[in-house]
């Protein structure tokens, strides 16, 4: 098991995006132009997410880890 924090935010305007990202405490990440860290997506394979036409998705680390499903456990 892992402790998690979940942040939800909404900005009016008709676009919606949801992403689950992972930030490892103490890790240094590349920064976006806003100064926010560019985090890896949570995923269970190495396939990139589908391309979207909206510009509301946050930047993400392209070479982030893939989690493996282990019988009875979840881990890297």
PyMOL Python script that loads the backbone (N, CA, C, O; Angstrom):
from pymol import cmd

cmd.read_pdbstr("""\
ATOM      1  N   UNK A   1       0.841  -1.184   0.000  1.00  0.00           N
ATOM      2  CA  UNK A   1       0.000   0.000   0.000  1.00  0.00           C
ATOM      3  C   UNK A   1       0.884   1.244   0.000  1.00  0.00           C
ATOM      4  O   UNK A   1       2.033   1.198   0.439  1.00  0.00           O
ATOM      5  N   UNK A   2       0.339   2.354  -0.495  1.00  0.00           N
ATOM      6  CA  UNK A   2       1.055   3.618  -0.595  1.00  0.00           C
ATOM      7  C   UNK A   2       0.164   4.739  -0.082  1.00  0.00           C
ATOM      8  O   UNK A   2      -1.032   4.758  -0.373  1.00  0.00           O
ATOM      9  N   UNK A   3       0.725   5.672   0.675  1.00  0.00           N
ATOM     10  CA  UNK A   3      -0.074   6.849   1.040  1.00  0.00           C
ATOM     11  C   UNK A   3      -0.263   7.708  -0.211  1.00  0.00           C
ATOM     12  O   UNK A   3       0.672   7.872  -0.996  1.00  0.00           O
ATOM     13  N   UNK A   4      -1.448   8.251  -0.399  1.00  0.00           N
ATOM     14  CA  UNK A   4      -1.699   9.096  -1.566  1.00  0.00           C
ATOM     15  C   UNK A   4      -2.385  10.387  -1.163  1.00  0.00           C
ATOM     16  O   UNK A   4      -3.055  10.460  -0.132  1.00  0.00           O
ATOM     17  N   UNK A   5      -2.210  11.395  -1.985  1.00  0.00           N
ATOM     18  CA  UNK A   5      -2.951  12.649  -1.880  1.00  0.00           C
ATOM     19  C   UNK A   5      -3.601  12.869  -3.232  1.00  0.00           C
ATOM     20  O   UNK A   5      -2.964  12.668  -4.266  1.00  0.00           O
ATOM     21  N   UNK A   6      -4.852  13.277  -3.237  1.00  0.00           N
ATOM     22  CA  UNK A   6      -5.572  13.518  -4.479  1.00  0.00           C
ATOM     23  C   UNK A   6      -6.009  14.975  -4.501  1.00  0.00           C
ATOM     24  O   UNK A   6      -6.625  15.465  -3.555  1.00  0.00           O
ATOM     25  N   UNK A   7      -5.686  15.659  -5.585  1.00  0.00           N
ATOM     26  CA  UNK A   7      -6.046  17.060  -5.760  1.00  0.00           C
ATOM     27  C   UNK A   7      -7.030  17.157  -6.916  1.00  0.00           C
ATOM     28  O   UNK A   7      -6.750  16.677  -8.015  1.00  0.00           O
ATOM     29  N   UNK A   8      -8.167  17.768  -6.677  1.00  0.00           N
ATOM     30  CA  UNK A   8      -9.155  18.016  -7.719  1.00  0.00           C
ATOM     31  C   UNK A   8      -9.284  19.516  -7.904  1.00  0.00           C
ATOM     32  O   UNK A   8      -9.298  20.277  -6.936  1.00  0.00           O
ATOM     33  N   UNK A   9      -9.379  19.926  -9.148  1.00  0.00           N
ATOM     34  CA  UNK A   9      -9.504  21.343  -9.444  1.00  0.00           C
ATOM     35  C   UNK A   9     -10.394  21.516 -10.664  1.00  0.00           C
ATOM     36  O   UNK A   9     -10.480  20.623 -11.507  1.00  0.00           O
ATOM     37  N   UNK A  10     -11.046  22.648 -10.759  1.00  0.00           N
ATOM     38  CA  UNK A  10     -11.918  22.926 -11.899  1.00  0.00           C
ATOM     39  C   UNK A  10     -11.800  24.400 -12.244  1.00  0.00           C
ATOM     40  O   UNK A  10     -11.836  25.268 -11.372  1.00  0.00           O
ATOM     41  N   UNK A  11     -11.660  24.659 -13.524  1.00  0.00           N
ATOM     42  CA  UNK A  11     -11.640  26.036 -14.023  1.00  0.00           C
ATOM     43  C   UNK A  11     -12.772  26.147 -15.028  1.00  0.00           C
ATOM     44  O   UNK A  11     -12.788  25.387 -15.996  1.00  0.00           O
ATOM     45  N   UNK A  12     -13.719  27.056 -14.847  1.00  0.00           N
ATOM     46  CA  UNK A  12     -14.842  27.173 -15.780  1.00  0.00           C
ATOM     47  C   UNK A  12     -14.360  27.430 -17.210  1.00  0.00           C
ATOM     48  O   UNK A  12     -13.346  28.093 -17.429  1.00  0.00           O
ATOM     49  N   UNK A  13     -15.107  26.892 -18.174  1.00  0.00           N
ATOM     50  CA  UNK A  13     -14.762  27.145 -19.559  1.00  0.00           C
ATOM     51  C   UNK A  13     -15.152  26.039 -20.514  1.00  0.00           C
ATOM     52  O   UNK A  13     -14.955  26.180 -21.721  1.00  0.00           O
ATOM     53  N   UNK A  14     -15.696  24.942 -20.017  1.00  0.00           N
ATOM     54  CA  UNK A  14     -16.201  23.912 -20.902  1.00  0.00           C
ATOM     55  C   UNK A  14     -15.240  22.788 -21.238  1.00  0.00           C
ATOM     56  O   UNK A  14     -15.672  21.795 -21.822  1.00  0.00           O
ATOM     57  N   UNK A  15     -13.966  22.887 -20.905  1.00  0.00           N
ATOM     58  CA  UNK A  15     -13.028  21.798 -21.154  1.00  0.00           C
ATOM     59  C   UNK A  15     -12.818  21.019 -19.872  1.00  0.00           C
ATOM     60  O   UNK A  15     -12.848  21.588 -18.781  1.00  0.00           O
ATOM     61  N   UNK A  16     -12.604  19.710 -20.003  1.00  0.00           N
ATOM     62  CA  UNK A  16     -12.359  18.881 -18.830  1.00  0.00           C
ATOM     63  C   UNK A  16     -11.232  17.909 -19.140  1.00  0.00           C
ATOM     64  O   UNK A  16     -11.134  17.400 -20.256  1.00  0.00           O
ATOM     65  N   UNK A  17     -10.399  17.655 -18.171  1.00  0.00           N
ATOM     66  CA  UNK A  17      -9.327  16.678 -18.312  1.00  0.00           C
ATOM     67  C   UNK A  17      -9.096  16.054 -16.946  1.00  0.00           C
ATOM     68  O   UNK A  17      -9.183  16.734 -15.923  1.00  0.00           O
ATOM     69  N   UNK A  18      -8.801  14.760 -16.929  1.00  0.00           N
ATOM     70  CA  UNK A  18      -8.458  14.086 -15.684  1.00  0.00           C
ATOM     71  C   UNK A  18      -7.206  13.254 -15.925  1.00  0.00           C
ATOM     72  O   UNK A  18      -7.132  12.504 -16.898  1.00  0.00           O
ATOM     73  N   UNK A  19      -6.234  13.385 -15.050  1.00  0.00           N
ATOM     74  CA  UNK A  19      -4.982  12.632 -15.155  1.00  0.00           C
ATOM     75  C   UNK A  19      -4.586  12.159 -13.775  1.00  0.00           C
ATOM     76  O   UNK A  19      -4.748  12.882 -12.791  1.00  0.00           O
ATOM     77  N   UNK A  20      -4.071  10.956 -13.702  1.00  0.00           N
ATOM     78  CA  UNK A  20      -3.536  10.434 -12.452  1.00  0.00           C
ATOM     79  C   UNK A  20      -2.024  10.393 -12.634  1.00  0.00           C
ATOM     80  O   UNK A  20      -1.509   9.666 -13.483  1.00  0.00           O
ATOM     81  N   UNK A  21      -1.324  11.180 -11.830  1.00  0.00           N
ATOM     82  CA  UNK A  21       0.125  11.292 -11.938  1.00  0.00           C
ATOM     83  C   UNK A  21       0.763  10.899 -10.619  1.00  0.00           C
ATOM     84  O   UNK A  21       0.111  10.894  -9.575  1.00  0.00           O
ATOM     85  N   UNK A  22       2.043  10.572 -10.677  1.00  0.00           N
ATOM     86  CA  UNK A  22       2.758  10.119  -9.491  1.00  0.00           C
ATOM     87  C   UNK A  22       3.930  11.051  -9.236  1.00  0.00           C
ATOM     88  O   UNK A  22       4.698  11.362 -10.147  1.00  0.00           O
ATOM     89  N   UNK A  23       4.064  11.495  -7.990  1.00  0.00           N
ATOM     90  CA  UNK A  23       5.210  12.311  -7.583  1.00  0.00           C
ATOM     91  C   UNK A  23       5.918  11.586  -6.448  1.00  0.00           C
ATOM     92  O   UNK A  23       5.328  11.339  -5.396  1.00  0.00           O
ATOM     93  N   UNK A  24       7.174  11.250  -6.662  1.00  0.00           N
ATOM     94  CA  UNK A  24       7.950  10.604  -5.610  1.00  0.00           C
ATOM     95  C   UNK A  24       8.618  11.685  -4.772  1.00  0.00           C
ATOM     96  O   UNK A  24       9.327  12.540  -5.303  1.00  0.00           O
ATOM     97  N   UNK A  25       8.394  11.648  -3.480  1.00  0.00           N
ATOM     98  CA  UNK A  25       8.966  12.632  -2.566  1.00  0.00           C
ATOM     99  C   UNK A  25      10.498  12.582  -2.672  1.00  0.00           C
ATOM    100  O   UNK A  25      11.100  11.509  -2.628  1.00  0.00           O
ATOM    101  N   UNK A  26      11.107  13.748  -2.811  1.00  0.00           N
ATOM    102  CA  UNK A  26      12.562  13.837  -2.885  1.00  0.00           C
ATOM    103  C   UNK A  26      13.112  13.745  -4.297  1.00  0.00           C
ATOM    104  O   UNK A  26      14.298  14.000  -4.508  1.00  0.00           O
ATOM    105  N   UNK A  27      12.282  13.386  -5.270  1.00  0.00           N
ATOM    106  CA  UNK A  27      12.712  13.277  -6.671  1.00  0.00           C
ATOM    107  C   UNK A  27      12.713  14.664  -7.312  1.00  0.00           C
ATOM    108  O   UNK A  27      11.849  15.486  -7.005  1.00  0.00           O
ATOM    109  N   UNK A  28      13.670  14.933  -8.197  1.00  0.00           N
ATOM    110  CA  UNK A  28      13.711  16.190  -8.941  1.00  0.00           C
ATOM    111  C   UNK A  28      13.074  15.977 -10.306  1.00  0.00           C
ATOM    112  O   UNK A  28      13.449  15.054 -11.028  1.00  0.00           O
ATOM    113  N   UNK A  29      12.115  16.822 -10.664  1.00  0.00           N
ATOM    114  CA  UNK A  29      11.407  16.710 -11.927  1.00  0.00           C
ATOM    115  C   UNK A  29      11.653  17.953 -12.771  1.00  0.00           C
ATOM    116  O   UNK A  29      11.899  19.041 -12.251  1.00  0.00           O
ATOM    117  N   UNK A  30      11.581  17.764 -14.087  1.00  0.00           N
ATOM    118  CA  UNK A  30      11.626  18.902 -15.006  1.00  0.00           C
ATOM    119  C   UNK A  30      10.451  19.814 -14.653  1.00  0.00           C
ATOM    120  O   UNK A  30       9.425  19.344 -14.160  1.00  0.00           O
ATOM    121  N   UNK A  31      10.597  21.107 -14.903  1.00  0.00           N
ATOM    122  CA  UNK A  31       9.538  22.067 -14.555  1.00  0.00           C
ATOM    123  C   UNK A  31       8.857  22.601 -15.817  1.00  0.00           C
ATOM    124  O   UNK A  31       9.501  22.806 -16.845  1.00  0.00           O
ATOM    125  N   UNK A  32       7.558  22.819 -15.720  1.00  0.00           N
ATOM    126  CA  UNK A  32       6.793  23.465 -16.787  1.00  0.00           C
ATOM    127  C   UNK A  32       7.063  24.967 -16.728  1.00  0.00           C
ATOM    128  O   UNK A  32       7.681  25.450 -15.779  1.00  0.00           O
ATOM    129  N   UNK A  33       6.608  25.698 -17.724  1.00  0.00           N
ATOM    130  CA  UNK A  33       6.821  27.155 -17.749  1.00  0.00           C
ATOM    131  C   UNK A  33       6.166  27.847 -16.553  1.00  0.00           C
ATOM    132  O   UNK A  33       6.541  28.967 -16.205  1.00  0.00           O
ATOM    133  N   UNK A  34       5.196  27.192 -15.926  1.00  0.00           N
ATOM    134  CA  UNK A  34       4.525  27.748 -14.748  1.00  0.00           C
ATOM    135  C   UNK A  34       5.315  27.482 -13.463  1.00  0.00           C
ATOM    136  O   UNK A  34       5.000  28.030 -12.406  1.00  0.00           O
ATOM    137  N   UNK A  35       6.341  26.638 -13.566  1.00  0.00           N
ATOM    138  CA  UNK A  35       7.118  26.260 -12.392  1.00  0.00           C
ATOM    139  C   UNK A  35       6.642  24.962 -11.751  1.00  0.00           C
ATOM    140  O   UNK A  35       7.282  24.453 -10.831  1.00  0.00           O
ATOM    141  N   UNK A  36       5.523  24.423 -12.233  1.00  0.00           N
ATOM    142  CA  UNK A  36       4.988  23.168 -11.699  1.00  0.00           C
ATOM    143  C   UNK A  36       5.826  21.995 -12.204  1.00  0.00           C
ATOM    144  O   UNK A  36       6.328  22.036 -13.327  1.00  0.00           O
ATOM    145  N   UNK A  37       5.982  20.957 -11.395  1.00  0.00           N
ATOM    146  CA  UNK A  37       6.748  19.800 -11.855  1.00  0.00           C
ATOM    147  C   UNK A  37       6.004  19.040 -12.959  1.00  0.00           C
ATOM    148  O   UNK A  37       4.775  18.959 -12.945  1.00  0.00           O
ATOM    149  N   UNK A  38       6.756  18.488 -13.909  1.00  0.00           N
ATOM    150  CA  UNK A  38       6.185  17.644 -14.965  1.00  0.00           C
ATOM    151  C   UNK A  38       6.311  16.207 -14.463  1.00  0.00           C
ATOM    152  O   UNK A  38       7.400  15.633 -14.459  1.00  0.00           O
ATOM    153  N   UNK A  39       5.195  15.641 -14.047  1.00  0.00           N
ATOM    154  CA  UNK A  39       5.169  14.344 -13.372  1.00  0.00           C
ATOM    155  C   UNK A  39       4.863  13.204 -14.340  1.00  0.00           C
ATOM    156  O   UNK A  39       4.295  13.427 -15.409  1.00  0.00           O
ATOM    157  N   UNK A  40       5.243  11.973 -13.961  1.00  0.00           N
ATOM    158  CA  UNK A  40       4.872  10.818 -14.778  1.00  0.00           C
ATOM    159  C   UNK A  40       3.407  10.441 -14.555  1.00  0.00           C
ATOM    160  O   UNK A  40       2.859  10.617 -13.467  1.00  0.00           O
ATOM    161  N   UNK A  41       2.791   9.918 -15.615  1.00  0.00           N
ATOM    162  CA  UNK A  41       1.432   9.411 -15.514  1.00  0.00           C
ATOM    163  C   UNK A  41       1.427   8.066 -14.808  1.00  0.00           C
ATOM    164  O   UNK A  41       2.391   7.308 -14.911  1.00  0.00           O
ATOM    165  N   UNK A  42       0.352   7.763 -14.092  1.00  0.00           N
ATOM    166  CA  UNK A  42       0.167   6.417 -13.574  1.00  0.00           C
ATOM    167  C   UNK A  42      -0.328   5.581 -14.736  1.00  0.00           C
ATOM    168  O   UNK A  42      -1.336   5.915 -15.360  1.00  0.00           O
ATOM    169  N   UNK A  43       0.378   4.490 -15.032  1.00  0.00           N
ATOM    170  CA  UNK A  43      -0.048   3.598 -16.109  1.00  0.00           C
ATOM    171  C   UNK A  43       0.463   2.190 -15.850  1.00  0.00           C
ATOM    172  O   UNK A  43       1.418   1.981 -15.102  1.00  0.00           O
ATOM    173  N   UNK A  44      -0.199   1.231 -16.487  1.00  0.00           N
ATOM    174  CA  UNK A  44       0.174  -0.164 -16.300  1.00  0.00           C
ATOM    175  C   UNK A  44       0.777  -0.767 -17.560  1.00  0.00           C
ATOM    176  O   UNK A  44       0.982  -1.979 -17.621  1.00  0.00           O
ATOM    177  N   UNK A  45       1.065   0.051 -18.567  1.00  0.00           N
ATOM    178  CA  UNK A  45       1.804  -0.392 -19.742  1.00  0.00           C
ATOM    179  C   UNK A  45       2.601   0.795 -20.278  1.00  0.00           C
ATOM    180  O   UNK A  45       2.458   1.911 -19.779  1.00  0.00           O
ATOM    181  N   UNK A  46       3.421   0.568 -21.268  1.00  0.00           N
ATOM    182  CA  UNK A  46       4.263   1.647 -21.804  1.00  0.00           C
ATOM    183  C   UNK A  46       3.598   2.409 -22.954  1.00  0.00           C
ATOM    184  O   UNK A  46       4.250   3.214 -23.618  1.00  0.00           O
ATOM    185  N   UNK A  47       2.319   2.163 -23.191  1.00  0.00           N
ATOM    186  CA  UNK A  47       1.621   2.856 -24.268  1.00  0.00           C
ATOM    187  C   UNK A  47       1.341   4.311 -23.864  1.00  0.00           C
ATOM    188  O   UNK A  47       0.890   4.572 -22.748  1.00  0.00           O
ATOM    189  N   UNK A  48       1.609   5.251 -24.772  1.00  0.00           N
ATOM    190  CA  UNK A  48       1.267   6.649 -24.457  1.00  0.00           C
ATOM    191  C   UNK A  48      -0.250   6.822 -24.449  1.00  0.00           C
ATOM    192  O   UNK A  48      -0.966   6.040 -25.074  1.00  0.00           O
ATOM    193  N   UNK A  49      -0.738   7.830 -23.753  1.00  0.00           N
ATOM    194  CA  UNK A  49      -2.183   8.070 -23.758  1.00  0.00           C
ATOM    195  C   UNK A  49      -2.646   8.509 -25.147  1.00  0.00           C
ATOM    196  O   UNK A  49      -1.850   8.974 -25.962  1.00  0.00           O
ATOM    197  N   UNK A  50      -3.924   8.355 -25.400  1.00  0.00           N
ATOM    198  CA  UNK A  50      -4.496   8.769 -26.678  1.00  0.00           C
ATOM    199  C   UNK A  50      -4.303  10.265 -26.880  1.00  0.00           C
ATOM    200  O   UNK A  50      -4.365  11.041 -25.927  1.00  0.00           O
ATOM    201  N   UNK A  51      -4.072  10.657 -28.101  1.00  0.00           N
ATOM    202  CA  UNK A  51      -3.925  12.071 -28.439  1.00  0.00           C
ATOM    203  C   UNK A  51      -5.297  12.729 -28.366  1.00  0.00           C
ATOM    204  O   UNK A  51      -6.284  12.183 -28.861  1.00  0.00           O
ATOM    205  N   UNK A  52      -5.352  13.894 -27.752  1.00  0.00           N
ATOM    206  CA  UNK A  52      -6.616  14.623 -27.641  1.00  0.00           C
ATOM    207  C   UNK A  52      -6.550  15.901 -28.460  1.00  0.00           C
ATOM    208  O   UNK A  52      -5.465  16.384 -28.782  1.00  0.00           O
ATOM    209  N   UNK A  53      -7.703  16.442 -28.792  1.00  0.00           N
ATOM    210  CA  UNK A  53      -7.745  17.674 -29.573  1.00  0.00           C
ATOM    211  C   UNK A  53      -7.772  18.911 -28.689  1.00  0.00           C
ATOM    212  O   UNK A  53      -7.480  20.010 -29.160  1.00  0.00           O
ATOM    213  N   UNK A  54      -8.117  18.753 -27.418  1.00  0.00           N
ATOM    214  CA  UNK A  54      -8.142  19.889 -26.501  1.00  0.00           C
ATOM    215  C   UNK A  54      -6.750  20.222 -26.006  1.00  0.00           C
ATOM    216  O   UNK A  54      -5.835  19.405 -26.111  1.00  0.00           O
ATOM    217  N   UNK A  55      -6.590  21.403 -25.473  1.00  0.00           N
ATOM    218  CA  UNK A  55      -5.291  21.809 -24.946  1.00  0.00           C
ATOM    219  C   UNK A  55      -5.323  21.898 -23.421  1.00  0.00           C
ATOM    220  O   UNK A  55      -4.551  22.642 -22.816  1.00  0.00           O
ATOM    221  N   UNK A  56      -6.220  21.135 -22.815  1.00  0.00           N
ATOM    222  CA  UNK A  56      -6.416  21.243 -21.376  1.00  0.00           C
ATOM    223  C   UNK A  56      -5.686  20.167 -20.566  1.00  0.00           C
ATOM    224  O   UNK A  56      -5.766  20.170 -19.338  1.00  0.00           O
ATOM    225  N   UNK A  57      -4.980  19.252 -21.226  1.00  0.00           N
ATOM    226  CA  UNK A  57      -4.251  18.214 -20.494  1.00  0.00           C
ATOM    227  C   UNK A  57      -2.924  18.774 -19.987  1.00  0.00           C
ATOM    228  O   UNK A  57      -2.255  19.515 -20.706  1.00  0.00           O
ATOM    229  N   UNK A  58      -2.541  18.433 -18.774  1.00  0.00           N
ATOM    230  CA  UNK A  58      -1.267  18.931 -18.250  1.00  0.00           C
ATOM    231  C   UNK A  58      -0.092  18.214 -18.923  1.00  0.00           C
ATOM    232  O   UNK A  58      -0.253  17.099 -19.419  1.00  0.00           O
ATOM    233  N   UNK A  59       1.079  18.841 -18.943  1.00  0.00           N
ATOM    234  CA  UNK A  59       2.251  18.144 -19.481  1.00  0.00           C
ATOM    235  C   UNK A  59       2.590  16.967 -18.564  1.00  0.00           C
ATOM    236  O   UNK A  59       2.334  17.022 -17.361  1.00  0.00           O
ATOM    237  N   UNK A  60       3.159  15.913 -19.124  1.00  0.00           N
ATOM    238  CA  UNK A  60       3.535  14.758 -18.313  1.00  0.00           C
ATOM    239  C   UNK A  60       4.866  14.217 -18.786  1.00  0.00           C
ATOM    240  O   UNK A  60       5.274  14.440 -19.926  1.00  0.00           O
ATOM    241  N   UNK A  61       5.531  13.509 -17.908  1.00  0.00           N
ATOM    242  CA  UNK A  61       6.828  12.907 -18.198  1.00  0.00           C
ATOM    243  C   UNK A  61       6.611  11.727 -19.151  1.00  0.00           C
ATOM    244  O   UNK A  61       5.919  10.767 -18.811  1.00  0.00           O
ATOM    245  N   UNK A  62       7.200  11.806 -20.332  1.00  0.00           N
ATOM    246  CA  UNK A  62       6.971  10.794 -21.379  1.00  0.00           C
ATOM    247  C   UNK A  62       7.588   9.437 -21.044  1.00  0.00           C
ATOM    248  O   UNK A  62       7.067   8.411 -21.481  1.00  0.00           O
ATOM    249  N   UNK A  63       8.674   9.403 -20.286  1.00  0.00           N
ATOM    250  CA  UNK A  63       9.375   8.150 -20.025  1.00  0.00           C
ATOM    251  C   UNK A  63       9.185   7.661 -18.589  1.00  0.00           C
ATOM    252  O   UNK A  63      10.076   7.035 -18.015  1.00  0.00           O
ATOM    253  N   UNK A  64       8.031   7.949 -18.024  1.00  0.00           N
ATOM    254  CA  UNK A  64       7.766   7.539 -16.646  1.00  0.00           C
ATOM    255  C   UNK A  64       7.619   6.031 -16.512  1.00  0.00           C
ATOM    256  O   UNK A  64       7.516   5.324 -17.514  1.00  0.00           O
ATOM    257  N   UNK A  65       7.609   5.536 -15.277  1.00  0.00           N
ATOM    258  CA  UNK A  65       7.533   4.091 -15.040  1.00  0.00           C
ATOM    259  C   UNK A  65       6.155   3.523 -15.353  1.00  0.00           C
ATOM    260  O   UNK A  65       5.155   4.241 -15.348  1.00  0.00           O
ATOM    261  N   UNK A  66       6.121   2.236 -15.622  1.00  0.00           N
ATOM    262  CA  UNK A  66       4.867   1.498 -15.759  1.00  0.00           C
ATOM    263  C   UNK A  66       4.755   0.587 -14.553  1.00  0.00           C
ATOM    264  O   UNK A  66       5.717  -0.087 -14.187  1.00  0.00           O
ATOM    265  N   UNK A  67       3.601   0.565 -13.944  1.00  0.00           N
ATOM    266  CA  UNK A  67       3.367  -0.301 -12.789  1.00  0.00           C
ATOM    267  C   UNK A  67       2.980  -1.673 -13.290  1.00  0.00           C
ATOM    268  O   UNK A  67       2.312  -1.808 -14.315  1.00  0.00           O
ATOM    269  N   UNK A  68       3.399  -2.680 -12.570  1.00  0.00           N
ATOM    270  CA  UNK A  68       3.095  -4.063 -12.911  1.00  0.00           C
ATOM    271  C   UNK A  68       2.063  -4.611 -11.926  1.00  0.00           C
ATOM    272  O   UNK A  68       2.092  -4.306 -10.733  1.00  0.00           O
ATOM    273  N   UNK A  69       1.157  -5.422 -12.455  1.00  0.00           N
ATOM    274  CA  UNK A  69       0.178  -6.078 -11.597  1.00  0.00           C
ATOM    275  C   UNK A  69       0.755  -7.420 -11.192  1.00  0.00           C
ATOM    276  O   UNK A  69       1.104  -8.234 -12.047  1.00  0.00           O
ATOM    277  N   UNK A  70       0.855  -7.652  -9.898  1.00  0.00           N
ATOM    278  CA  UNK A  70       1.368  -8.899  -9.352  1.00  0.00           C
ATOM    279  C   UNK A  70       0.220  -9.548  -8.588  1.00  0.00           C
ATOM    280  O   UNK A  70      -0.516  -8.874  -7.868  1.00  0.00           O
ATOM    281  N   UNK A  71       0.075 -10.833  -8.745  1.00  0.00           N
ATOM    282  CA  UNK A  71      -1.026 -11.510  -8.083  1.00  0.00           C
ATOM    283  C   UNK A  71      -1.054 -11.188  -6.596  1.00  0.00           C
ATOM    284  O   UNK A  71      -0.115 -11.503  -5.865  1.00  0.00           O
ATOM    285  N   UNK A  72      -2.126 -10.565  -6.161  1.00  0.00           N
ATOM    286  CA  UNK A  72      -2.273 -10.212  -4.760  1.00  0.00           C
ATOM    287  C   UNK A  72      -1.617  -8.909  -4.377  1.00  0.00           C
ATOM    288  O   UNK A  72      -1.794  -8.447  -3.250  1.00  0.00           O
ATOM    289  N   UNK A  73      -0.848  -8.285  -5.294  1.00  0.00           N
ATOM    290  CA  UNK A  73      -0.125  -7.044  -4.988  1.00  0.00           C
ATOM    291  C   UNK A  73      -0.091  -6.149  -6.216  1.00  0.00           C
ATOM    292  O   UNK A  73      -0.329  -6.593  -7.339  1.00  0.00           O
ATOM    293  N   UNK A  74       0.208  -4.887  -5.978  1.00  0.00           N
ATOM    294  CA  UNK A  74       0.503  -3.946  -7.054  1.00  0.00           C
ATOM    295  C   UNK A  74       1.847  -3.321  -6.709  1.00  0.00           C
ATOM    296  O   UNK A  74       2.073  -2.947  -5.559  1.00  0.00           O
ATOM    297  N   UNK A  75       2.738  -3.201  -7.680  1.00  0.00           N
ATOM    298  CA  UNK A  75       4.048  -2.622  -7.411  1.00  0.00           C
ATOM    299  C   UNK A  75       4.753  -2.219  -8.684  1.00  0.00           C
ATOM    300  O   UNK A  75       4.274  -2.506  -9.780  1.00  0.00           O
ATOM    301  N   UNK A  76       5.900  -1.548  -8.549  1.00  0.00           N
ATOM    302  CA  UNK A  76       6.700  -1.139  -9.713  1.00  0.00           C
ATOM    303  C   UNK A  76       7.456  -2.313 -10.281  1.00  0.00           C
ATOM    304  O   UNK A  76       8.183  -2.161 -11.263  1.00  0.00           O
TER     305      UNK A  76
END
""", "prot")
cmd.dss("prot")
cmd.show_as("cartoon", "prot")
cmd.util.cbc("prot")
cmd.orient("prot")
